[in-house]
Amino acid sequence: MKRLLPYLKPYWLLIVMAVALLYVQANAELALPDYMSRIVNVGIQQSGIDNAVPDAMRAQQLDRLLLLVDEDDRELIRQNYTLVQPLSAEAIPYITRFPILDSEPVYVRGEIERETTAALDAALAPALAALSGIEQMAALVKEGGLSETPAGTDPAAGMTALGIDPSLLAALSEGADVFVLLEALPQAQKETASEAISAQTAALGESMVMQMARAQIRNEYLAMGVDVTGLQQRYILRIGLVMLLVSLLGGVCTITVGFLSSRTSSGVARDLRRAVFSKVESFSSSEFDRFSTASLITRSTNDITQVQMVVGMSIRMVAYAPIMGVGGVIRALGKSSSMWWLIALAVIALIGVLAVVFSAAMPRFRVIQSKIDRLNLVMREHLSGMMVIRAFNKQGDEARRFDTANTELTSISLYVARVMVTLMPVMTLIMTGLSLAIIWVGAHQIAQSALQVGDMMAFMQYAGQILMSFMMMSMMFINLPRAAVSGDRVADVLETELAIADPPSPRALPEPFSGSVEFRNVSFRYPSAQEDVLHAISFTAAPGETTALIGSTGSGKSTLVNLIPRFYDVTEGAILISGVDVREVRQADLRDRIGYIPQVATLFSGTIASNLLYGDREASPDVLQQATRIAQAEEFIAAREEGIDAEIAQGGANVSGGQRQRLSIARALVKRPPIFIFDDSFSALDYRTDAALRRALKEETGNSTVIIVTQRVATIRHAEQIIVLDEGRVVGRGTHSELMETCPTYQDIAFSQLSREELA
């Protein structure tokens, strides 16, 4: 897969933008549980009071509070709270908010900065919690019927711990004010009491202190006539609106990242398909021997689709999942550090499941791709050989062959699917079990006032996000190996060393170009073959002449002419065109001078005109008409209603074999090259059409070099030079009459086709 990374380079900006948006999206989603926790803890349970800094307090209560803080904090509080007397001018702006100003003085907080708020929060929270605790203990001592406060201490022992002389507890039980008693203490005892209060408050824990402080503020607001319900509603609506905006931000990021990842993955797939197509176009026959057509089709479609899918998935998940995982852990521990082991246990269980699934599915991915290759091969052969299959009544055999390939692919795919399908139920089981465990453990901590309900709910959501991030990463780890297999298959094509390549410093073909073709002691061996199929062949095909190659099947005729346009390169010797070795010129320059008509005529889907223009896109209608006339195709073209614009099916399936050959010849004539190679291109023509076509060709190609491969003696009787091949060796060379006298191999071929009278 890493071999394809250069194809991501053009899209680096889109990838960076996507990663940045993923960071925003992940943080937005991580913020939502915290906002939900604040709505539950603060908005619902604490009436919207989100800190320990009240907007106002009754003068009596603030004076009591000042007894419970040190001198520095006392001064800080006095600096930020102003005493407002009832029915005074200063009370007018506050009378609506604090109705108690009708009868009692109130300390009102002024506008303060964030840093001051934090300092006041740190000073007031323990004091408010202590105030709440003292009031509760004093009430219990007065009642005399309870032995424990909600904080879990004996009332008398608790008061004694605050530095109040036990002898004064009787006065307290008779209705004396505890704060009057504290105020009456000597200064040393006041300091001792303050330290004792601080120690006892700190022992409760920060969460419990904040809960008690906010509850005390709520009671104070109620005592002042503040609309606590409205305060609560405003807080919930404000936090809810923030949650909505954060959710919208996350949604916009998700949509944008989806667009960017799709654009990147689609662009990479497009570039890979273009690169593979371009690479395959440069393949010689040696490379096609290595990669089957069916395999190349699979690599260009299914394999690149796999790469496209994993690129899109990687952009969306590779950055997002780690941010969610790490951020979820940090935020979850911030809500409750004592339940970390639940998440660790769930993650370990999840990793174990993924390891089992991964080890079972991974080895099958490469097998699946090879099975797809096999299925494509069988299907392609079935479609292209339909006529032969029907002629031999082998539909049943082919159906069984296809069924075998299909069943093998289905079997291995079902195995992988069965392994993968277990992942989601197990994941759901782990996540549900984790939620139940968090509720169980969290409920006990809530009962002990060590955890708030909202924090437990947020912890549960963070745990789900952590597991989901691990699952996303696991899906990447599972899909990545399959994509890696596909990526390697695509890279194998792209990195294939071409057996035939242009020289580093190509030579230019001479002008004027004569078109002579010289074989100089040429031998050839197919790649990986044990011996040569052509042996020391030498001859020259001159311009203005027809050179014919004839021989029995397998004698090497087609192999010989395939060396001229460099479909293969010679093993020994050289082929020279106009005196220049074909290996020293650019392939495009070489093939631009050759009109090649292959043994199997190939037409492309389109029209007759589009197929003819394949030879020369700029050819005029007159040139097309002349080419079809010479190729003896004019008559059957005129018989079609659309004429030259008649549709041609894929592979020329809607025309006969002879018509395909004539159109292939016409296509080469449109090109008007100086060298023509006819590789058994007259085999599907009847003798009359063959003779007429050769006469017209002679007139048209009078100055060109014409090389004809054939097994028909009648086709080449009038050739200026006939080369007779037998088992890759030249066993005869000359004209028809000369070979009839000197070459036994040629004589055998001739007498097997024509009578002595016809050969005379």
Secondary structure, DSSP 8 states (H G I E B T S, - for coil): -GGGGGGGGGGHHHHHHHHHHHHHHHHHHHHHHHHHHHIIIIIITSTT--SS--SEEEHHHHHHHHTTS-HHHHHHHHHHEEEE-TTSGGGGGGTTT-GGGGTS-EEEE----HHHHHHHHHHHHHHHHHHHHHHHHHHHHHH---S--TTS--HHHHHHHTT--GGGHHHHHTT--HHHHHHHS-HHHHHHHHHHHHHHHHHH-HHHHHHHHHHHHHHHHHHTT--HHHHHHHHHHHHHHHHHHHHHHHHHHHHHHHHHHHHHHHHHHHHHHHHHHHHHHT--HHHHHHS-HHHHHHIIIIIHHHHHHHHHHHHHHTTHHHHHHHHHHHHHHHH-GGGHHHHHHHHHHHHHHHHHHHHHHHHHHHHHHHHHHHHHHHHHHHHHTHHHHHHTT-HHHHHHHHHHHHHHHHHHHHHHHHHHHTHHHHHHHHHHHHHHHHHHHHHHHHHTTSS-HHHHHHHHHHHHHHHHHHHHHHHHHHHHHHHHHHHHHHHHHHT---SS---SS-----SS----EEEEEEEE--TT-SS-SEEEEEEEE-TTSEEEEEESTTSSHHHHHHTTTTSS--SEEEEEETTEEGGGS-HHHHHHTEEEE-SS----SEEHHHHHTTT-TT--HHHHHHHHHHTT-HHHHHTSTTGGG-EE-GGGTTS-HHHHHHHHHHHHHHH--SEEEEESTTTTS-HHHHHHHHHHHHHHTTTSEEEEE-S-HHHHTT-SEEEEEETTEEEEEE-HHHHHHH-HHHHHHHHHHS-HHHH-
